[in-house]
Amino acid sequence: MLRQYPVLVRLTIILLFIILVIYSLIQAKHILYPIALSVLFSYLLYPLAAFFEYKLKFPRVLAVLIPVLLFLSVISGALYIFITQIQSFVHDNEIKEQAVHNILFIQAVIEGKYNVSPEDQSNWIAQSIREFFENEGQIKSIILWAAGAVEALLFIPIFTFFMLLFRHRAETFAHKLAQRRHAELAEKVIKQISKVTIKYISGVSYVVLILAVLHSTALSIIGIKYALVLGILTASFSFIPYFGTIVSGIVPVLFTLIANSNPYLAIVVAIYYIGITLIDHNILTPSIVGGKVHLNPFITILSIIIGAAIWGIPGMIIVVPFMGVVKIICDNVESLKPFGYILGVDKHGLSINKIARFFMKKNDNM
């Protein structure tokens, strides 16, 4: 239909459509991102729901309700641990005294290097805080973010329950849209989307669980207080591909630097997180998650940036499986295959294993 118009007009219409979609996504994000997260959680819980329903022959309502309640129990347990640890931290006078001592030391170092007195530093910090709270836009953003977080916590379990309960209706709806002439293609696409999404979400969850154990154990061995809460918190960053693991070490390093009497421990913590990031990116995530969505790394990073701009942190979590779904659709629709190609990665491309084999062959020849 658009082909009857000149190229410039067609491009303008497409650009306006993209702008309208992005604007709508931003404006409706507090409604849409809980639904999108619920879709991911429903895929995560589906294997367990299917086990209760098909293997143990539970009624569907009960088979769906049990995984959702188990999921809520795990989240509640993690939140309880987190809140308990935060309360202990707030009432820890030793940490407070050490933090004050370290901050005064840092201020003295800044004064010696840059000739800025501690009073001026404190005034600058107080002024920055005052300006932040006087900025109505930032206060409004914080309130909206808090409201969105509460809304998500309330509605995600409910949405997840109903999505699992009525999952066959969604599949039937897709088949009805496809009609008879596209029934086979619709069935193929639905199966691929389900398979890839389940593997990706479960794989990422396993990685986060493993990292939580590794971080908590390593920080305890190093001698960092509140290792459990720091381990869980920093492991949760790994739900965000690429960027999550890279920035996860900032929190424990700053905490160690401010709240510990030995500043060299912060260096040890930093070295640990750099090492675990390399292991995660090159061994852990490729082995468990692998190339489940088969996305080009450049497209993945670009998608995460765009997701962050539109929906913030939820957008960064949602965008990769969403792009994986888009790629599956493009790969199976003839007219969209060029887009699937640009989104994907060459199966014969460069990988860590191939690099290792290349150097091993070089050594054998020598």
Buried (B, 14 or more C-beta within 10 A) or exposed (E): EEEEEEEEEEEEEEEEEEEEEEEEBEEEBBEBBBBBBBBBBBBBBBEBBBBBBEEEEBEBEEBBBBBBEEBBEEEEEBEEEBEEBEEEBEEBEEBEEBBEEBBEEBBEEBBEEEEEEBEEBEEEEEEEEEEEEEEEEEEEEEEEEEEBBEBBEEBBBEBBBEBBBBBEEEBEEBBEEBEEEEEEBBBEBBEBBBEBBBBBBBBBBBBBBBBBEBBBEBBBEBEBBBBBBBBBBBBBBBBBBBBBBBBBBEBBBEBBBBBBEEEEBBEBBBEBBEEBBEBBBBEBBBEBBEEBBBBBEEBBBEBBBBBBEBBBBBBBBBBBBBBBBBBBBBBBBEEBEEBBBEBBBEEEEEBEEEEEEEEEEEEEEE
